[in-house]
């Protein structure tokens, strides 16, 4: 099957000067060319250019839903802008084989003075819909946005929620073969976001080809069947969406030494310079296994003259999708350090690691009373391999729950059960309900 | 809420005119997909892409409509301004020229002379000013959506055409008041209106493109437009100009257009020399602006 999108060696160069100051005054450029006719060319040859996109090539099959992930400045939006035709590549070529709609922002072109109805038609035209199309979908758009009573009110009187709902409603009725969507789902409340995801899901299941940029990794995981990871303008990984998400997240750990990391906060009077895990015998581990007894060591250094007996060391383990699994700190266990040496390790012993096999992200923080001394997200990647947590040889996968809990099961006959509860059917039902 | 299945696309495609793709079941069908857009770093500067603009005519209409809606919604007098602008101009210049300097305008009463010139002039001046600012004013559209950029300044001119027709309507009561009959050649007037629209679009396109890169245009333009009025036979007949400089006067395409527009309305013989000069200059300006615009529009999204 021939691809519907083919991208060959796409590169985009920006001048840094042009990035910082987007327009020039005529006097400046006149003066520049008079005073130093060759200056521009020289500086251009030096380090004043930045490649927002470098040698990007890929092909997309019809019907594929591709998630593009990467940190800010990785070139995702530039790629989408080029594919939408908004800006030209410096080098390279892309071919598109179908009607394209791109949604880089919701509500582009909305005018506050116009009514909701007027804006629907205007925005539709801007997004490339024909008037007939907008007319045909008009009732459905208004219903989707849930603003029927206000459709003839000027948009400037709308709440921001209503505004975004209406804007997205128009976009949801686009009927392209190729849909290009930038991070637009981050607006609106949770309920609205679910609705948007539903629309994206529909689009994905009706045979549309979708290119989707998002920071919402679980949305990428859920919607896409393929993921592309971008780093510094290049494609770092191209594969299934789950692999791509994992690849993107492990990227954090390529920087080994914490000393070089700048993404930390706190006063810095005391800093964690390394995180490691040891087994009960004190041997360093590359990865732990479920149920193992481990030590998590925070090696610290403190500034000269720093004295405190109230330091609280905390760690938080999070899943790859950034959901916290557990938090542990020494105030919870009522441990006080006393006088701290200038260098040392604060060690947290976990007797039975309650994590199913997967990779986890460790966040730490050091606090002095209520002041942060040092804190860092994703400081360490905790790799957990399959282990015999329950002592039965059976290990539930991480997809069935993000922590392992020791428990005992027993059976009690009906009579016993009633007596123990000492209550009527009502309670029984309410328990069932709350479980559901 | 459901998105309908991708349906057969209309003849219009978003990026560039191409074939249509069978779409309802285009994944399973064996019909080969057709190329709808090629994105490359360079585009031939000779390719004007006017067909693509035609495909986006509805957007042109909606943008012009938006401009008109918004302009009238925010003003207390609304469409009345379309008449007030040339009318107030007429009153001022009538006072100035007839009572102070005694300018003669042949058989035509001076107020009618001024008003008929001012309707075209106000249209030209407003169109050029609005379209020069249009790209910068719609920066969010430039950076977030693709469509032929030429639509934006053109829509700004189109929005002024309505005002022009409204202000023209006052010509009828005015000529009745002064007892001047329209001549049969009034049927030729649309030609001169078209010429003015073309010229305004050309100058507007050029200024809009320039303004994206050099914001100086915003400040220099109102002044330049003001000056241009005095050499466009809007308020003074060309007979006032010394013979030596008249050719310069004629190079200004507005002179020929306005002069002949007036002649078409109220009778007299057309000035063929100035008409030819105006037409040639207008067409040159227009095509030059079009080529320049198409050449630089690729960088708008990056520098606006």
Interface residues (C-beta under 8 A of the other chain):
Chain A: X2 X4 X14 X18 X22 X23 X24 X25 X26 X27 X29 X62 X63 X81 X82 X83 X84 X85 X86 X87 X88 X89 X90 X91 X92 X93 X94 X95 X96 X97 X98 X99 X100 X101 X102 X104 X105 X108 X109 X111 X113 X114 X118 X121 X122 X125 X126 X127 X128 X130 X131 X140 X143 X144 X172 X173 X175 X176 X177 X195 X198 X199 X202 X203 X206 X207 X208
Chain B: X1 X2 X3 X4 X5 X6 X7 X9 X10 X12 X13 X14 X15 X21 X23 X25 X26 X27 X32 X33 X34 X35 X36 X37 X38 X39 X40 X41 X43 X58 X59 X61 X62 X63 X65 X66 X69 X70 X73 X74 X138 X140 X141 X142 X143 X144 X145 X146 X147 X212 X213 X214 X215 X216 X298 X299 X301 X302 X303 X304
